[in-house]
Amino acid sequence: MDRFGAKPTISPRYRDLPTSEMGQKDGPDQPESKDVERGAAHEHPHAHLIYFGIPAVLLSGLCYAASSGCLTLLNKYALAGFGWTAPNALLFYQCALTVVLVKMCEILGLVKPLQPLKLDLVLVWLPVNLLFVGMIGTSFYALKAVGVGMVTVWKNLSNFVTAMGDVFIFRKSYTWPVWGTLFMMLFSAVVGASTDARFTWEGYSWQFLNCALTSAYALYLRSVMDKVAEHTTNKQRMDEFSMVYYNNLLSLPCIAVLMWQFGEFGGLTAQPALRNTEFLVVAGAGGIIGFAISFSSLWFLSQTTATIYSLVGALNKIPVAIVGLLVFKEPTNPKNLASIVIGLLAGVLFVQAKQMGPRK
């Protein structure tokens, strides 16, 4: 698990908790177990581990924040900085790279054995995978056309859509402070889009579709996990890395179909970016860092509480938005900037509000 010379063990109570996208997701489907909340940092079995003179909880948090933030920025640069016109091909490459990396980790003993490919398990997992492909595919098209600042705000909007699904599908209730923060997210997304100097219907259509598919992925995954357990070799829920393996491996034929549908095969070898070393490095780094999120998210979750884990994920959007605005020189104005600030603040308040009051 640890990429820095040690291999901390994840406490059993954390193993079945959902974590945050390669192909991990941001959304309200974050860990919220009461048992985890009782596991304060000073009581945590790994709280005193030290790596290279740095406390494990700090190092794991930095790795998680850095990897999740860099993924958005690197993919934005790869999609918008080199004249690349085949986003599905880039996605195919990163998914294939993830499959290779996770299998290498299994061979080296860094992760426990992955679930083998079985027809019955594949058939049960296929709807999840189709939603996964839709989620990451639309995120690439949205990121190509929409600024990083607004992408981070609209990612929060998937919290609102998922919360509505929780209420109508799972009969879950939320407190008024939670709904207040969710409507802040909705308000900031609408105002941000209406004041975006680079607004295009195409870009925001992809972004809206991404929010819907992200929420559908989170909601469906929650409902299907017990059914999946009936088909695994150990009759338990599929672990994080088996999910990464299945999602990315089964995505390859689906993405190949999208490449054909969008006409990317014909001009792929003629893409000038393929002869640009910088592009190849950025694209490869995006795939590696996307895979690294799977490690860093579980490692950080094993070192801290679910509240801190979710809070760091929300706070991490702030520097990503700022860096995106500066590095990519995205045009903005006071109203648009204010909507981004409100949306990011709402994400932080949302995490805190979920820890208050009764929940079902």
N, C-alpha and C positions, 0 to 999 in steps of 0.2 A: 504493500500500500504506500509506504513512504518512499518517495523518489530521492531521498537525501541520505541514504545510507543505513536507515533503520526500517523496521517493519512493525509499527504499532498495531495491536489487535483491536478491532472494533468491538466494543461492548455489545453483547447480544441484544440489549434492548434497543439498539440503534439500527439493527440490520434490516429490518423491514420498513424503515421509514422512508418515504419518498424524498428524493433530493432534487436540487434545482438543475438544461441542455448542453460532448457533441450530441446535439439533439436533446440535451437536458432542457428543462423549461423553467421559466419564471412564472410564478402565479401563486394563487392562494393555496394551492395544494402543497403547502410546505409543512414540515413536521410540526405537530402541535400536541404531542402526547403529554399528558399530565405527569407521567412518570419521568419524562425527559425534563420537564420543567422543575421537578423536585431534584434533579441531578445537577445541583449548582456546581460552578466551576471548582470550588474548593473541595468538593466531595468527589470529583471525577477521578476515576482510577488512573487517567493519563495526564492529570493536571500538572504534574511536576516533571514531566519528561523534558529534557533539554537536548537540542540539536545544534551543534556548532555554536554553543553559548547562547542560543535563543530559545526561550520557552516554546514548547511544542504548540500550545494554543495560539500564540502569536504568529509563529511561522506558518502553521496550517491556515490561519485566517488570511495571512498575506498571500499565500499561494492560491487560495480559493478566489480572493478578490482580484488578484493580478490576472489569473487565467481567464476568469469570466469576463473581465473588462477588456483584456487584450483580444479576445475572440471577436467581439463586436467590431473593434477598431481595425483589426487585421482583415476581416472579411469585407468591411466597407472599403478599405484601401484596395484590396484585390479586385473588387467588383467595379469600383468607380475610378481607380487611379491609373489604369493601364489600357483603357479602351477595350476591355474584355466584354464580349457580347454573348457568351455562352454560360450563364450562371448554373444551368443544370449540369454541365460538364464539370464545372468546379466542384459542385456538390457531390457528384459521382466520385471524383478523385478523393475528396476528403472522407467520404464514407468508406471507400475501399481502403484508404490508409488507416482508418480507425479499426477496421476488421483485422488488418495485418498486425497492428499494435496490440490489440487485445489478445489475439492468439499467441503472440510472442510472450506476453506477460503470463499467459497460462502455461506455456512451455517452460518458462523460467521459474515458475512457482510463485510469482508475485501475486496472483489471484487464485482463488480456489477453482477447481475444474468447472468449465462452462457447461451449460445445458447442451447436450448434443442435439443436432438437428433431427427432429422426429416429425413425421407428417401430421400426426394428431396435434402436436404442440404448435406447429407452423400454422395449421388451419385456425386454431384458436387465437393465435397471435396476429394473424394477417390483418384483421380490421384495425388493431392498434398500430400496426406498421404503416398502413395506408394513411392513417391520420398523422403519423409521425412524418412521413414523406411530405404530406401537404403542409404540415407546420414548418418544417425547415426549408422547404422549397419556396413557400410564399415569403418567408423571412428574408431569403436571399433577394428576391425580386423587390421587396419593400426596401431593404437596405440599400439596394442599388439606386433607387429613385428618391428616397426620403432621407433627410438629414439625420445624423446620429442623435441629436438632441430630441427630435420628435419621435424617433424610433423608440428611445428609452421611455418616453412618456406614454406612447401607445402600447408598449409592452405591459405597462401597469393596467391598461384598460382591460386586458384579459382577466385581471382579478375580478372586475365587475361582472363580466360575462360568466365566469366560473361560479361566482357567488350566486347569480341568478339560477344557474343550473343546480347548485347545491339546494336552493330553496325549493325549486319545483320538481326536481328528480329525487333527491335524497331527503327531502323534508327537513333540512337543516335550518337552524335559525341563527341569526347574527344580532348583535347588540346595535343600538342606534349609533354609538361612536364608530363602529365598523362601517355601517351604511353611510355615515357622514363622510368618511375618508374615501369610500368608493365613489360617491357622487362628486367629490373633489377631483378624483381621477377623471371621471367622465367629463366634467366641466373643463378641466385643463386640456384634455384631448381635443374637444370640440373647438375651444378658443384657439388652441395652438394650431390646429389645421387651418382655421379660417384666417389666421394672421401669418401663415407661413409664406414667405416671399417666393419659395420654390414649389408652391403647391401644384400638384398635378392630380387629376382624377385617377390616372393609372396607378401612380405611386401609392396613394391613400386607399385605393381599392384593394391593392395587394396587402397593405397594412391592416385594413379592416378584416380581410379574409384570414390573415395570419392570426389575429386576435381570436376569431371564431374557431379556427382549427386548433389553436393552442388550448383553448378552454375545452373543446370537444375531446382532445387527447387526454387532458387531465381527468375529466369526468369519466370517460370510457375506461381509462386505465384503472381508475379506482374501482369500477364495477366489475372488471374482468379478472382482477388479480387472483381472487379465490378460485375461479374457474381454471385459470392457468395452473394453479397448484395441483389440480387433479391430474395433470398430464406431465409434470416434471418428474425426473428420475427419483428425487427424494421426497416427493409429495409435499413440497413446501413452495412458498412463493418464489418466483424467479428473482435471483439476486441482481444487484445493480449492474454488474459486468456482463452477466448473461443477457440482460435487457439491452445493454449497449451493443453486444455482439449480434443478437437477433435483429434489433432495429436496423443497424447499419448493413448487415449482410443481406437481409430481405429487401432493403431499400434499393439495392443495386439494379435489379431488373426493372423496378418501377421507375427509377430515375432514367434508365436507358430508354424506356418508352417515352418519357417526357422529352428527352434529348431528340428523339426522332420526331415527336409531335411538333416541337418548336424549331425543327430544321437545323439543329446544331451539328449534326454529323458532317454535313456537306462541307462547311467552311471551317471545321475545327482545326485542322492541321495548318490552315492559312492564317490563324490568329497571330498577329505580330507579338502579342504578349508571351507566347510560348517560346520566343527566342530572346526574351528578356529575363536575365538571371534574377533580377530583383523580384519580378512577379512570381517566378518559380519558388523562391525562398519564402515570400509572403504567403503564397497559397499553401505550401507545405507546412509552414509554421502554424497557419490557421487550423489545419487538420490535426497537428500534434497537440496544440493547446486545447482544441475542442475535446480531444480524448483525455487530456490531462485533467479537465474539469471533473471527470468521473472519479479520479483518484482524489483530487484535492477537496471536493465537496464531501466525500465520505470521511476523509481524514479529519477535516475541520469539524464535521458533525460528531465525530468520535471524541473530540477534545473539548467540546463546549455544549451549551444548551441549545435547544431548538430556537428559542427566542433570539439569542445572539446570532445564531446562524442566519436566520431570516432577516434580522436587522442589518447585518453586514451586507447581505445581498441587496437590500433596498438602498442602503447608503452608498454602495458601490456604483449605482447608476449615476450619482452626482458627478464624480470626477470623469466618468466615461462621457457624459453629456458635455462637460466643459472642454475636455480634450478634443472631442469630436468637433465642437464648434470652432475651436482654435486651429486645429491641425488641417481640417478640410475647408477652412475659411467659409463656413456656411453663413449666408446672409441672414440676419435676424433683425428684429426691432423690439422696442420696449415691451409691447403687448405680447409678442411671441415669446420673448425671454421670460416674462412674468409667468406665462402659462407653463413653461418648462419647469420653472422653480416650484410653482404650486403643485404640479404633477409629481415631481420628485419628492417634495415634502409630504404629499399625501401618501406616497409609498412607504415612507418611514413611519408616519402616524398609523397607517393601516396595520403594520406589524405590531405596534404597541397596543392598538385598540383590540386586536384579536386576543390579547392576553388578559383583557379585562372582562369581567362579567360572565354569566353562565353561557355555555354553548351546548348545542345538541348535535 
